[in-house]
Amino acid sequence: MKNIVIIGYGSQAKAWALNLRDSGYEVTIALRKNSASFELAKKKGFSTIELESSDLQEHSTFALLTPDHTHKLTLKENQSFFPERANIIYAHGYSYTAFDFKTHYPEFNHLLLAPKAIASEVRFQFENDGKLGAAYSLEDITAEKKRDLFELIKSVATGIGITAGPYETTFLEETNADLFSEQSLLCSLLPYGALHSYNKLREKGVKREIAYLECWLEVKLIADAMVKMGPVEFFKLISPNALIGGEKAREMLFDKDYHNKLDSLLNDIWNQDFFTECESVDFNKLRDGVIERWSKEELTQTHADLADSLINR
């Protein structure tokens, strides 16, 4: 029986735990003492252990799946409890890179296995025999251990449902690419572009249901077509009006000023100024503020009213 300890029980940890168990792994969930997630994990049939306890010594492979900003404290508090040469798997390269774990925790084998999907997709694609890609790194593993640990990474990747790759990268490359895609497109341009477009239509008197269909729901439909068909076939597919309008907007929106701003985001990541910025931000306060702001948007209520009849959850 293959064994793994998953540290944490948030969305990504739950997806990994369920997929790995369904793939034949014996999965143990490790949590802080008095964590409310103990009961949740036990209800799903998982064995549990406490962090900062000698129970960790009985295991060799750990997936650290708590939020990235908590990793530094988790390793610090558990450094003496992990077994020598413990395998620590990260789902993103950020914490290892930003906090220089290579220098501070050289006694561990640090492994990267980064699925390129949010937690709900990791589980959904697994359950539906879908497709998932991932990246991996063993960059700081000694030559004599690399073969065995590559087999470990391949096994865990297969266990969580990875069908493409995992493709070799470095912790830093994955970190930079992940941060930039979030800032330049995935968590900015897509949601906020959709919001601003929705609000502009509402200002012109367009009914909220129509504005929602055009500016929020169709984001997924268009993205699905882009990924399925590729760039060339996508632009062959769209209507003449869509093609003409898209090119007009491309010339108007993606001007020199846009590219200068994009370069600014890129440079802040590459020179690691963004790492410093993250250290100074109160993440919970920021998230509360973002949620409060979005909760006041009409688009949010429109989504709540229409989602059940329009979206397969």
C-alpha angles and dihedrals in degrees: 000000000000113000134205136166116217114204110213134015105230125123098290092042092051092050093049092045095052095043094047093047091050087051093056102268123138101231125198123188117218118200141166117272112277093013112161088222093073092082092044092053093045091051087059090052099253124144112238137204134182124251116237090038137112088247088085089066090070092066136062108191125057132178108208101210104158116112112296095245090060096055097086093056093042093055092043093052094044102036093107093044099054115088118252112279092012114179109239114193120198125196091208134027097226103095095042090051101038096045097037096234090172089069099036099042107029091149092074132073104239113204130180123213110164118180111205096227139075117260096262090054092048089059097037095051091047093051092047098043089248131154130268134174128209144177128224140189134194093167098139098040117113117249094248092056100037097086095052093043092048087056089050092052092047090050094050090045091053089045094057092045106263110163101167117059127294084233119212118250138140128259090248096047092049091046095050094044093046094048093046095049090051093049100040100039126347104055099023118027095038103047098031094040089053091048095050092046091050092050092048091054091048090051087058091052099257111155113258093238092055092045090050093051092049101041108029112020094044092056089078094043093051093044091050091052092048093052095041097046105028126228100294097046090043092058090045088055104051122090124262091252091050092049094048093045093045092053091047091053092044091058093043102042105031096058131141092281090055092052091047089055091047090052090050092055090046095049093049089057097043094049089044095239086130090060089058091045091054091053091058097047123093096227097194092049091048093050092048089053094049092048092048091051094049092045088063094054117102088223089067093056092043089054091050091051097047108029098087092058097041110034133063102223 
